[in-house]
Amino acid sequence: KANALTLQMWEEIFDVFSYLSEQEHVRAVVFKGSGKHFSSGIDIMNVTENLFTPIATSEKETGRKGLMILKLVKLGQEWFSSLENCRFPVIAAIHGA
């Protein structure tokens, strides 16, 4: 899927950055996609199937569903922030059309 970002990939990226931030020998990180494209962005189907569909189809009241979505948004922000708050440079080796 042209390196589309799935939930599993974001979890793994967060885990890697958590690990790398504790390593004294790391000076920089270079992201590189494999194949024809660097990344096509977020895998919307994966996110919908794994996050929003379970919430939408749950029998919980609307207010509780909203709190579940808020929790997921905060988790997503934590994943993005792990890149932004990294103590060393993060370089994206972007390629493709």
Summary of the structure (lengths in Angstrom):
residues: 97
radius of gyration: 16.1
end to end distance: 14.5
largest distance: 49.2
contacts: 214
relative contact order: 0.24
helix: 53%
strand: 10%
